[in-house]
């Protein structure tokens, strides 16, 4: 999470700047998920990881998360 030249990193690994930027953004998202202060259910953690890996669309993430939270509220 420190600054540096992504162009230098891209050149070092023979990759393109956009690829390095995308991978760094995903890595930052994953780190933020792990550093989350409040307790998350296993389901919500899984959803957040899927979103960070971009294996689930943001709209689907939001829909599933809202349904999950409603179910938790109903059960309580």
N, C-alpha and C positions, 0 to 999 in steps of 0.2 A: 504494500500500500504506500510505498515511497515513490517519489517521482524519479523519472529517468527517461532516456530516449527510446521510444518504441521503434523508431527507425533503425537504431543501432541493434536492438534485439532482433528485429526482422532480418537485418543483414547477417547477423551472427548465425541465425538458424535457417538461412536461405528461404525465408518465408516473406509474405507480403505484409505491409503495414496493416491493412484491414483484417487479415487473419490474426495477427498478433493482438490487435485491439479487441477483436471479438473474444478471443481466448482469455485475455486479461479481464474483460468485463464479466465473463462467466465465472472466472476464478474469484473475483471480488464478490459477486452475488453469493457464491457458495460460502465464502468466509463470513459474510453478513448473516447468513442463515445460521451458521454455527455459533455466532456471537450473540444471537438474539437473547435478550435478558429474560423475557417472560417464558413461562413453560408452554410448550406447544405439544399438542397431541401427536402421536406417531403419524396419524393420517395427514395432519397439517405439515409436519416436517417433510413427509414424502412429497406432498404437493409442491412445497417450496423448492425442493431439490429438482423435481421435474421441470419446474418453471426456470430454474437456473440453468439447467441443461438444455433448455428450449425443446423439450420433448412433449410439452403441453402448451397449448395456446393460452395467452393471458386471459382471454374471455372464458375459456373452459376452466382455468384455474379459479377465477373469481366466482363462477357459478358453483363449482364443487365446494369451494371454501364456504360460501354463504349457506349452502345446503347442510354442510357438516356442522357449522355453528348453530344453525336452527335446530338440528337434531340434538345437539348437546344441551341447548337451552330447554328443549322440550323434556329431555330425560331428567333434568335437574329439579 
